[in-house]
Amino acid sequence: MTVDARSYRHGTAPIRTVWVVTTIAAVRGVLPPHRYPQEQLTEAFAELCGLTPRAAGVMRRLHANCGVGSRHLAVPIDGYAALDSFGAANDAFIVHAVELGAQAIIEALEAAGLRVGDVDVIVSTTVTGLAVPSLDARIAAGIGLRPDVKRLPLVGLGCVAGAAGVARLHDLLRGSPHGVGVLVSTELCSLTVQRNDSSAANMVASGLFGDGAAAVVAVGDRHDLAESGPRVIATASHLYPNTERAMGWDVGASGLKVVLGAEVPELVRRHLADDVGAVLAGAGIAQSDVARWICHPGGPKVILAVQDALGLSRSDVQLTWDSLHEVGNLSSSSVLHVFADTLKQRPALTGDAGVLMAMGPGFCSELVLLRW
């Protein structure tokens, strides 16, 4: 299937740009079984981080303002004390990330009506642990992906990787029009919380981030399922200069120490409108024609910055607010959970446009333009 994206004039002859599209056949999010209310997690992490009574009071106020009501953890809450080293936490990461990632893929393939053996390419993303062989290789062995499956592990993209992974899957399937691709995102943020660290970044992260995974199944434009869901018609990547310390990890003996800059909401306000405007204009779509805004729930200040930058109402991104409250920020998996919720709760009409978007370390943004 091809889509006439836009036309313009070169000299006296009209030129029409034609883009090959990718169809999203299914999106599924999964969560570990251990769910706790925010207040219980606040007290547990205050003890784990070895906070003084005064610092614990600060943490309680920060957590109460995160917009998070509950979160899921990969490990039962009383099991974190035993994970007292980077190695122990990373070993737990590998076990649970493979399990959750495999579950997400199986559920997404079943929803699409496909088998494990149909998968031609798998893209995996995580930023909350290290695994060599990569998670996709470990999952492949466990669920029986074909030996000739093409693999692309993405590491280091953080929260932006859910949207970036969809975009890279689209890039790969444009060259494989009969192909089936899977994106799997697995993030176990709770395993990165730092002990004996009373920094504001660690306290915010311990109240904002949760654990989860998600998978996307996509097919090329000549596959039998090419009419089965929303189509990716354009993507855009934006990397903003001199913003490397806005978000990321400092890697040390104690593991992955979060970097969260206060400038992130302002970066969103400064850049996002122009970025979204450019990708819409390239497809000949007005912002007023966008019916679905699928936004990463980075936190209350970030969501408000997105609303301000694009002139959106709370109802436009209500599913993003709901996801933040129900499960927290799942890093790269979050926007895919919002995507799954959108497909399930807000059926679209044929011709509707949607924008899938996320921001992350770099500082950067990834945009995916969808058409139903």
Secondary structure, DSSP 8 states (H G I E B T S, - for coil): -EEEEEEEEETTEEEEEEEE-EEEEEEEEE--SEEEEHHHHHHHHHHHTT--HHHHHHHHHHHHTS---EEEESS-GGGGGG--SHHHHHHHHHHHHHHHHHHHHHHHHHHHT--GGG--EEEEEESS---SS-HHHHHHHHHT--TT-EEEEEES-GGGHHHHHHHHHHHHHHT-TT-EEEEEEEEEGGGG--TT---HHHHHHHHHB-EEEEEEEEE-TTSTTTTSS-EEEEEEEEE-TT-TTSEEEEEETTEEEEEE-TTHHHHHHHHHHHHHHHHHHHTT--GGGEEEEEE----HHHHHHHHHHHT--GGGGHHHHHHHHHH-B-GGGHHHHHHHHHHHHS---TT-EEEEEEEETTTEEEEEEEE-
